[in-house]
Each structure stands twice: as structure tokens, then as C-alpha cells.
Amino acid sequence: MADLVSAAWLDENRRRDDVIILDAGLRSPVSQVGGEEAGVIPCALRIDLDTRFCDPDSDLPHMLQSDLPVSAA
């Protein structure tokens, strides 16, 4: 199976037990819609990049921590 799939495939298969969707988008400072944040992927596991991976001490926004174990694919 390919690493990336189309939006149509994802919509058709998002409820399968063997499909995991990760939403690693940045939280929007814009309002919520109907009690939920706008732009969130339905059925996705949310990964908050700012709190999990970004360097809180950096002067620049959304910079990765320098000590993260990252490897080239």
C-alpha cells in the first residue's frame, strides 16, 4: 500500500480498523465551530506539534527541538 492516499480513499476507508489517521496540523487561533475546532480531521488521532515536538525556548515559531531523534528516510 502506498504511504499517501487520496482524500476520496481516506473518506471511504477512515472507519476501518486497520487505518490510522494522524492529524498533525497546528492549532488554529481562529474560533471553534459547533464546539469543535474548525479544520480538524474527523476520526483522526491528534498530535499537537507545538507541545510535543517544538522548542519552547526558540525565538522562532514551530522550530523543532534540537535533541529530537530524527532520521532521514
C-alpha atoms as one frame of an Amber mdcrd trajectory, in Angstrom:
protein
   0.000   0.000   0.000   1.222   3.490  -0.778   2.247   5.785   2.070  -0.099
   8.522   0.859  -3.682   8.047  -0.235  -6.247  10.259  -1.902  -8.870  12.196
   0.019 -11.553  10.053  -1.638  -9.871   6.818  -0.481  -9.490   8.204   3.036
 -13.137   9.237   3.189 -14.237   5.757   2.085 -11.877   3.875   4.430 -11.495
   6.083   7.520 -13.580   3.828   9.764 -11.624   0.635   9.034  -9.836  -0.947
  11.994  -6.550  -1.174  10.075  -6.481   2.518   9.084  -4.947   5.079  11.434
  -5.243   8.768  10.634  -2.904  11.225  12.335  -3.759  14.927  12.376  -0.506
  16.795  12.957  -1.770  20.213  11.962  -1.136  23.292  14.034  -3.988  24.520
  16.183  -5.781  27.470  14.697  -6.208  30.591  16.789  -9.466  31.063  14.898
 -12.775  30.178  16.525 -14.403  26.837  17.055 -17.429  25.650  15.102 -20.222
  23.856  16.967 -17.976  23.149  19.943 -15.235  21.629  17.762 -12.144  23.225
  16.307 -12.508  24.088  12.628 -10.241  22.188  10.251  -9.858  19.050  12.389
  -9.768  15.748  10.504 -12.714  13.540  11.605 -11.726  10.186  13.201  -8.069
  11.276  13.452  -5.656  10.973  16.348  -4.473  14.485  17.149  -0.777  15.189
  17.557  -0.068  18.702  18.826   3.220  19.650  17.175   3.736  22.734  19.333
   3.579  20.884  22.653   5.152  17.574  21.572   7.942  18.487  19.165   8.568
  22.232  19.017  11.242  24.011  21.028   9.510  26.244  23.605  12.727  28.266
  24.063  13.172  29.181  20.397  12.692  32.784  19.271  11.094  31.445  16.085
   7.683  29.745  15.950   7.285  25.993  15.355  11.002  25.151  15.459  11.815
  21.506  16.200  13.745  20.675  19.332  17.399  20.067  18.547  17.548  16.840
  20.575  14.712  15.009  18.783  15.718  11.598  17.405  15.070  12.237  13.700
  16.353  10.071  10.873  16.357  10.516   7.110  14.049   8.215   5.196
